[in-house]
Structure formats: structure tokens, C-alpha cells
Amino acid sequence: MTIVLVHQGKPQLSTTLCDTIVKSAQKSLSARGVFTLALSGGSIPKMLSTDNMIAAFARHSIEPSFENWHVFLADERIVPSTSPDSNMLSLQTDGFLSPPSSIPPPTSYPIINSSDNTPSEVSSAYQNILTSILTQSYGKFDTIVCGMGEDGHTCSLFPNHELVRNQSDNFVDFIIDSPKQPPERITLTFKVLNEARSVIFAAAGGGKSDVLQKVFKKGEGSEEKEPSEEEPMRLLCEKDDSEFPCAMVSPSEGELLWLVDVAAAEKIC
Ligand SMILES: O=C1O[C@H](COP(=O)(O)O)[C@@H](O)[C@H](O)[C@H]1O
């Protein structure tokens, strides 16, 4: 069964997401001294604003600090670093990757991209840096935050794409024919996603309700009460992993948590 937490709206969902990341960081830092995290682009960076993260540290009575956090991209579009399509740029401008100077920042890893590099070279270079840093957390990500597109893609793993039909043993792979622009991208693979200690999905808005209806069936033990400002509604769902890439992520030994809002969950509640 998969736990799906249904929130009143995006602000409440963002609060749970930031709280879950801060808790996971504390656990990883005390167990291994580092916190390895991968973040998606799209709607995720705004949920992870510096203000939202500082508020999450405060709720846990912890001084805000991203020291010993190593932040990778769950996927990236192969575009110049100044392009508005760059996921790293939106994590820096909308997310917490560039906090005020009083807060120790995380170490973050952009893709190394120049016009001389092919997508395959960009992907191999990213895999090399990622695998070298992941040795510090025993070869696994502590936490990966995934978004979900309205077509059910996650990271840059798109429905029916070759990378989904023939899953590779790489940790990072590339595509040159993304159905969503821009076409050239690198992405974490199912291998590394499914080996993570925890994967958190965050999906908000009515545009996501059709896919969620196909993926989740509400099961016994689900709460019936409406979500409140303070508390999400907890559903225990059966997950159909036959069609959509987002549903094919199920860490074999790790935790899986889905955070959605009422609009996205409308057809499963
Ligand atoms: O293209 C992408 O889309 C997905 C979903 O985006 P969202 O705006 O619907 O949340 C995102 O998770 C991924 O990182 C991005 O490259």
C-alpha cells in the first residue's frame, strides 16, 4: 500500500514537503554525516523556497543550515545555465539553493554543459560526479523529490519512452527526443530512484487528477475526514504501476510518500 497525503492546497503541501525533507536530513546527518538529496524542477522549486525551508527548520527547533547537504538534479534540461528552462536556475532563484549569506548553503551540482559536449557526455559526467559523492551515503540517495507531469512522467522518464521500456543500469541517462520541450535532457533512472532511502512525490492541481485516478485506488484504512489547514487526509492506496513512469517508482528497501492537494486527488478520494 502507498501512503498518499491529501492537503487542502499547495501551501499546506509545501509545508509537509519541507518538514519531511528537514526530518530526513536530520536523520541522515546523524547516521552518516551527510545528506544526499535530488530535486526536480517544474513546480517543485517554488514549494522549496528558502522561506518555506527556514520555517520548517524553525518548526523542528533547528538553526537553519544546509551544511553537508549535497543537492543533485533529479533531471535537467540541456540548455545554457542562464536559460529559464534550466531546472538548476529555478532551484537557485525560487528554491533554497542560494540562501542568504547568514545561512550555510548546500553544495549543489549543476550539469556541466558546453556546446562541445554531447548529451551522452553530459550524462556520463553527471553520473561520475553523482556516484563519487554518493559513496559518502553508501551508494544511495537519502531523499529524492519527484514531480509528476500531467502525462504521468517523472524526472525526464516519459510514458512509453525507450528509457522506460528498456530500463538501464546507469544511475543517470539522457534523452534527445523529450515529448515536452526542450528535447535534450538528462535524468535519474529507475535504478537509482528505486534504490533511494526515500522518495517523495509532490503533485498539485486539477490537471494531475486524471493520471492519479488511473494510478491509485483508495484502500481500506484510508481516512474519510476532509483535510484541514493543519492536517492532511491520509489515504492508503493500491498503486497500478503498469502504465505511468511516476507509478513505476517504488524504492525496494526505502520509503515512498505521495503528497498531493485536494484538486489533484479529486478523483481518488
Ligand atoms: O519537465 C519537467 O516536468 C516535471 C513535472 O513538472 P510540473 O511543473 O508538472 O511539476 C518535473 O518534475 C521535471 O523536473 C521537469 O524537468
The ligand as an SDF file (V2000), in Angstrom:
LIG
                    3D

 16 16  0  0  0  0  0  0  0  0999 V2000
    9.7460   18.8300  -17.3220 O   0  0  0  0  0  0  0  0  0  0  0  0
    9.6190   18.5740  -16.1340 C   0  0  0  0  0  0  0  0  0  0  0  0
    8.3770   18.2940  -15.6330 O   0  0  0  0  0  0  0  0  0  0  0  0
    8.1880   17.6080  -14.3890 C   0  0  0  0  0  0  0  0  0  0  0  0
    6.7790   17.9480  -13.9090 C   0  0  0  0  0  0  0  0  0  0  0  0
    6.6640   19.3600  -13.8190 O   0  0  0  0  0  0  0  0  0  0  0  0
    5.4690   20.0740  -13.0080 P   0  0  0  0  0  0  0  0  0  0  0  0
    5.6200   21.5350  -13.3550 O   0  0  0  0  0  0  0  0  0  0  0  0
    4.1930   19.4870  -13.5310 O   0  0  0  0  0  0  0  0  0  0  0  0
    5.6860   19.8050  -11.5510 O   0  0  0  0  0  0  0  0  0  0  0  0
    9.2640   17.9740  -13.3850 C   0  0  0  0  0  0  0  0  0  0  0  0
    9.1360   17.1610  -12.2390 O   0  0  0  0  0  0  0  0  0  0  0  0
   10.6390   17.8030  -14.0300 C   0  0  0  0  0  0  0  0  0  0  0  0
   11.6710   18.0740  -13.1100 O   0  0  0  0  0  0  0  0  0  0  0  0
   10.7430   18.7400  -15.1950 C   0  0  0  0  0  0  0  0  0  0  0  0
   12.0010   18.6580  -15.8720 O   0  0  0  0  0  0  0  0  0  0  0  0
  1  2  2  0
  2  3  1  0
  2 15  1  0
  3  4  1  0
  4  5  1  0
  4 11  1  0
  5  6  1  0
  6  7  1  0
  7  8  2  0
  7  9  1  0
  7 10  1  0
 11 12  1  0
 11 13  1  0
 13 14  1  0
 13 15  1  0
 15 16  1  0
M  END
$$$$
